[in-house]
Amino acid sequence: MGTNKRYPHNGGRLAEERELREARTHGPLQTLTDDQLRLHARVVSIVPERPAMWGLAAREARALEALPERPAMWGLAWLRFGDADVRCTVRVKRWAEDAVGVDVDVEVLRCWVWQGAVNRLAAREDAWG
């Protein structure tokens, strides 16, 4: 059998999704506790997103559409579902001194993980290449 030349990363992405579905059967996604995060005493940086255009005048909406799209920050992180650990591609949404807030794109899953559990990726496809 040959390789998929049009979508070379598709096989890796599908394998990762399969691993995530299997890991979810072991329990809920675990996140760091408030005591571990101590967000009340630490600075949290939030990844900027494109502003919403709801309720803007037409001229303001056109000006916002002309802005360049901000690329998402991607990472490869270790997540824990119950007693199962899985490494998957995540979107970095926020970070503190020693923790990273991430989203998993397969489903709407969010959690905080230790910063050492995440490796930054230049592009999402780098995880499967």
VENDADA-V167001 format. One record per backbone hydrogen bond with DSSP energy under -0.5 kcal/mol. NH is the residue of the N-H (numbers start at 1). CO is the residue of the C=O. Records with the same first field share a line. If there is no record, write none. Layout:
NH = CO  CO
This chain:
5 = 3
10 = 7
13 = 9
14 = 10
15 = 11
16 = 12
17 = 13
18 = 14
19 = 15
20 = 16
21 = 17
22 = 18
23 = 19
24 = 20
25 = 21  22
26 = 23
27 = 24
30 = 80
32 = 112
37 = 33
38 = 34
41 = 38
45 = 95
47 = 93
56 = 53
61 = 57
62 = 58
63 = 59
64 = 60
65 = 61
66 = 62
67 = 63  64
71 = 69
73 = 92
74 = 72  121
75 = 90
76 = 119
77 = 75  88
78 = 117
79 = 77  86
81 = 84
82 = 28  80
84 = 81
86 = 79
88 = 77  86
90 = 75
91 = 103
92 = 73  90
93 = 101
94 = 101
95 = 45
96 = 99
100 = 113
101 = 94
102 = 100  111
103 = 91
104 = 109
105 = 103
109 = 104  107
111 = 102
113 = 100
115 = 98
117 = 114
118 = 115
119 = 76
121 = 74
126 = 123
127 = 124
128 = 125
129 = 125
